[in-house]
Amino acid sequence: MKPLHHRGFTLLELLVALVLLALMSSLLYGTLSLSANSWDRGEAKAQQASDMRLAEEFLRQTLTAQHPLRLHKLAEQPLYFQGGRDTLAFAGVLPGRAGGGIYYFKLAVTAAADSKSKLTLARLIPDYAAIALPEFSGADQSVLAEGIAELRMSYFGRDTDANVASTPTWRDQWDDPQRLPLIIRIDVKPVLGSPWPPLIVEPRLAPEAGCRSWDINRNRCVGT
């Protein structure tokens, strides 16, 4: 009777198999990790795009429907409006789905404790007996978007006391307390990703809105 011979793996074959298994595991892990990262980046971009659309649509509705609110205790009754390079304050109506009512708003970028600056909209109820524009300390605040690096505003209009024949121009700050700019442009740059498309808004408010006595020669409100 012939003896039985059992053939097994040599040490070299076993080492080669282990090396191949390690290579296959490494490739599989790399592929899964790349897919997960791509998924996360896709979700982050989708969230950023959603925040951008919602924020711009809300700002467009609010800015185009500004309320002609004035400081009635002052002689020339200036408007509730402050146009700066990186902040914008205006009176407007909060949409009904968000509670409704007339508020004084302030759009700005606010630093957060987690080092992620946020695009915020602060709001407070106007004081109709005020003799100066209110501060926003302690105001209610809503976050429109996170991870914002820069906010810039531009204003298209005529100089203070200029008549309608003068040519309007762009400027970084709005100084006329009696008239709104013809056009407001808002540029937002996030920390990551491309800048938002410029938001260009035309306020639907005539210079004499909210004023019963308008001096057309000086472009000033002289009474209600």
RAURKA-V353975 format. One record per residue. OMEGA is omega in radians with two decimals (999 if undefined). Layout:
omega: {OMEGA | OMEGA}
//
This chain:
omega: {-3.13 | 3.13 | 3.12 | 3.12 | 3.11 | -3.13 | 3.11 | 3.11 | 3.02 | 3.14 | 3.14 | 3.12 | 3.12 | 3.11 | 3.12 | 3.13 | 3.13 | 3.10 | 3.12 | 3.11 | 3.13 | 3.11 | -3.14 | 3.12 | 3.13 | 3.12 | -3.14 | 3.12 | 3.13 | -3.14 | 3.14 | 3.13 | 3.11 | 3.12 | 3.14 | 3.12 | 3.12 | 3.11 | -3.14 | 3.12 | 3.11 | 3.11 | 3.13 | 3.12 | 3.12 | 3.12 | 3.13 | 3.12 | 3.11 | 3.10 | -3.12 | -3.11 | -3.12 | -3.12 | -3.11 | 3.14 | 3.12 | -3.14 | 3.13 | -3.13 | -3.08 | -3.08 | -3.14 | -3.14 | 3.14 | -3.13 | -3.12 | -3.09 | -3.10 | 3.04 | -2.98 | -3.13 | 3.13 | -3.04 | -3.08 | 2.99 | 3.13 | 3.13 | 2.96 | -3.12 | 3.04 | -3.11 | 3.10 | -3.12 | -3.10 | 3.03 | 3.12 | 3.12 | -3.07 | 3.07 | -3.12 | -3.13 | 3.07 | -3.14 | -3.09 | -3.13 | 3.13 | 3.08 | 3.11 | 3.12 | 3.12 | -3.12 | 2.98 | -3.01 | 3.00 | 3.11 | -3.10 | 2.98 | -3.06 | 3.09 | -3.13 | -3.11 | -3.14 | 3.10 | 3.09 | -3.13 | -3.05 | 2.98 | -3.02 | 3.05 | 3.10 | -3.13 | 3.04 | 3.13 | -3.12 | 3.05 | -3.04 | 3.08 | -3.07 | 3.07 | 3.09 | 3.12 | -3.05 | 3.00 | -3.08 | 3.09 | -3.12 | -3.12 | 3.02 | -3.04 | 3.08 | 3.10 | 3.13 | -3.14 | 3.13 | 3.11 | -3.10 | -3.12 | -3.02 | 3.05 | -3.12 | 3.08 | 3.05 | -3.05 | -3.14 | -3.13 | -3.11 | 3.11 | 3.08 | 3.14 | 3.11 | 3.13 | -3.04 | 3.14 | -3.13 | -3.09 | 3.10 | -3.13 | 3.07 | 3.05 | -3.08 | -3.09 | -3.14 | -3.01 | -3.09 | -3.12 | -3.06 | -3.10 | 3.03 | 3.02 | 3.11 | -3.12 | 3.03 | 3.09 | -3.14 | 3.10 | -3.13 | 3.11 | 3.12 | 3.09 | 3.12 | 3.09 | -3.07 | 3.06 | 3.07 | 2.99 | -3.13 | 3.07 | -3.10 | -3.01 | 3.05 | 3.13 | 3.12 | -3.07 | 3.11 | -3.13 | -3.07 | -3.11 | 3.12 | -3.10 | -3.11 | -3.14 | -3.07 | 3.12 | -3.07 | -3.14 | -3.13 | -3.08 | -3.08 | 3.03 | -3.08 | 3.11 | 3.11 | 999}
//
